[in-house]
Amino acid sequence: FSKAEMDRRWVKLRQWMNREKYDCLLIPARPDGNADVKWVSESNANWVVFPANGTPTLIFRGGDDSRSVADNSPVKFDLRVSRFNRSQVIIDRLTELGMQDSRIGVGNLSGQMRNDEGGVSHITMTNLISAFPKANFESAVQLLMKIKLERSSEEIQVLRLASRISELAIRTL
């Protein structure tokens, strides 16, 4: 997507965050689909740390993926790589952002359509809560679901193209 589209998404997300009084969002990848991470970053990051103000952070398992974002993304990210102890990378970034006593929304925490109990690791949440005992971690599943419902003209164009490609593939088969 274009820089204008990504900027539109970030402005829209931050408006919703401000209305819902979130200081930051933690958006994890999900094994059954990565729509939230893709919508915010157009990447295959494993985690996104998205502050209400400032540069979002993408956390990857491998360096190749982060280099691809660095080389190709129309918007600027703070890029980090962590194959192990990912929660420490999240903790470090939240500390840098001054989120010690903030309201932090967590995607895929609970209330997912396909997984009502969520899919964030117990270890990750325990580490975050231990590192930030004054912070309030809450599910941001509903916010992340609702914000993607209103599509831009650029998103609609991509959906139409994907539909045409799918139809051609079905006809070919």
Summary of the structure (lengths in Angstrom):
residues: 173
radius of gyration: 16.6
end to end distance: 29.2
largest distance: 57.4
contacts: 503
relative contact order: 0.16
helix: 48%
strand: 15%
